Amino acid sequence: IADCAQYLQVADGDVVHRAGQPMTSVYFLTRGRVKVTVVDLFGKELMERYLMRGHCIGLFAVADQEKAAVDAVASEPAWILKLDADQLYRLAAKHRTFQFNLFRLASSQVRKLVNVDRQRDKPSAVAIVHHCQQTREITTGVLERLVDLGEEPCVASDDVDWVPP
């Protein structure tokens, strides 16, 4: 795979793929996050998802000769393994394990799409109990990162002077 693939480092805001362009490669995320948006013919956003390490972009679209309706933009610095469609097909035909892993990735993506309405959001909670002033300072960084990841944290604090970021 390393001999066939291209390793890309993309910065926050870099375009990995633009909707309306043919998908000629599959992109495997090894680090970072990419915002993937499915759009219709008029540019209306139909679905938006953030993909992270272990996900891939274009696995189904690369098989279609039509223009892909997917915008993929890095939402933070990311490292991506880019594999052209021809190389992907050759590797899958030659290496059974690689082929099996592609099937697993594809089935995982289909399962998420099919079960999207059936899955309920799981409430999450993070509690930070402070024992010193240094942990109070770290909390601001943690909250900013949660907001960057699309979360909407709610804070209860015993510090009357605390101002949320």
PEQUI-V80825 format. One line per field, one symbol per residue. psi: psi as a letter, one per 40 degrees, with the letter a starting at -180 (. if undefined). A space follows every 10 residues. Layout:
psi=???
This chain:
psi=ddddihhihi iheihdihie iiheihhhhe iaihhhhhia deehhdihih iaheiihedd ddeheihifh hhhheihihh hhhidddddd ddddhddddd dddddddddd ddddededhi hhiihhhhhh eidddddddd ddddddddee igihhhiehd ehhi.
